[in-house]
Amino acid sequence: MTVAKLRGARERKRRKTGGKVEGRKSWVERSGEDSDEGKKIAAMIAAAKRLENDGLSLRDIAAELDKLGHRNERGATFSPSSVRLMLA
């Protein structure tokens, strides 16, 4: 009974919002927030896109983001795959 109620609630929310209901928010979802963290993430994504337009590889973009002081949640340098997901 409880499982059916939870499933129904998730389905209603998906229909209402038209998107993801469960799981972690992506970088792009978090960059849309009006908080200081959201603004910081939006600036980081913009910097990554500028670097991509300059023709840098994903590894080079990750190194440049590190030089600019942008780190992941654990405080480590972004991996190239994280940069790829950020730019997608």
C-alpha positions as CSV (number, residue, x, y, z in Angstrom):
1,M,0.0,0.0,0.0
2,T,2.7,2.5,1.0
3,V,4.8,1.7,-2.1
4,A,1.8,2.3,-4.4
5,K,1.2,5.7,-2.7
6,L,4.8,6.7,-3.2
7,R,4.8,5.6,-6.8
8,G,1.6,7.6,-7.4
9,A,3.1,10.7,-5.8
10,R,6.3,10.4,-7.9
11,E,4.2,10.0,-11.1
12,R,2.0,13.0,-10.2
13,K,5.1,15.2,-9.6
14,R,6.6,14.0,-12.9
15,R,3.5,15.0,-14.8
16,K,3.4,18.4,-13.0
17,T,7.1,19.3,-13.4
18,G,7.7,17.4,-16.6
19,G,11.1,16.2,-15.5
20,K,13.2,14.3,-13.0
21,V,11.8,13.6,-9.6
22,E,14.5,11.4,-7.9
23,G,18.2,11.5,-7.6
24,R,20.8,14.2,-7.3
25,K,20.4,17.4,-9.1
26,S,22.7,17.9,-12.1
27,W,25.2,20.8,-12.4
28,V,22.8,22.5,-14.8
29,E,19.8,22.1,-12.5
30,R,21.8,23.5,-9.6
31,S,23.1,26.4,-11.6
32,G,19.5,27.7,-12.1
33,E,19.0,28.2,-8.3
34,D,19.1,31.7,-7.0
35,S,21.5,30.9,-4.2
36,D,25.1,31.9,-4.0
37,E,26.1,28.3,-4.9
38,G,23.8,28.4,-8.0
39,K,25.5,31.6,-9.2
40,K,28.9,30.1,-8.6
41,I,28.0,27.0,-10.6
42,A,26.5,29.1,-13.4
43,A,29.8,31.1,-13.6
44,M,31.8,27.8,-13.7
45,I,29.7,26.4,-16.5
46,A,30.1,29.6,-18.5
47,A,33.8,29.5,-18.0
48,A,33.9,25.9,-19.2
49,K,31.9,26.7,-22.3
50,R,34.3,29.6,-23.1
51,L,37.2,27.3,-22.8
52,E,35.5,24.7,-25.0
53,N,34.9,27.4,-27.6
54,D,38.6,28.2,-27.5
55,G,39.3,24.6,-28.6
56,L,40.7,23.2,-25.4
57,S,40.4,19.5,-24.6
58,L,38.3,18.3,-21.7
59,R,41.4,17.5,-19.7
60,D,42.7,21.1,-20.4
61,I,39.4,22.6,-19.4
62,A,39.4,20.7,-16.1
63,A,42.9,22.0,-15.4
64,E,41.9,25.6,-16.2
65,L,38.8,25.3,-14.0
66,D,41.1,24.2,-11.2
67,K,43.4,27.2,-11.8
68,L,40.3,29.4,-11.6
69,G,39.4,27.8,-8.2
70,H,36.5,25.7,-9.3
71,R,36.5,22.3,-7.7
72,N,33.9,19.5,-7.3
73,E,31.9,18.8,-4.2
74,R,34.8,16.8,-2.6
75,G,37.3,19.6,-3.3
76,A,39.1,17.7,-6.0
77,T,39.9,18.7,-9.6
78,F,37.1,17.9,-12.1
79,S,37.7,14.9,-14.2
80,P,37.4,15.1,-18.0
81,S,34.2,13.1,-17.9
82,S,32.6,15.5,-15.4
83,V,33.5,18.4,-17.7
84,R,31.9,16.6,-20.6
85,L,28.7,16.1,-18.6
86,M,28.8,19.7,-17.5
87,L,29.0,20.9,-21.1
88,A,26.3,18.6,-22.4
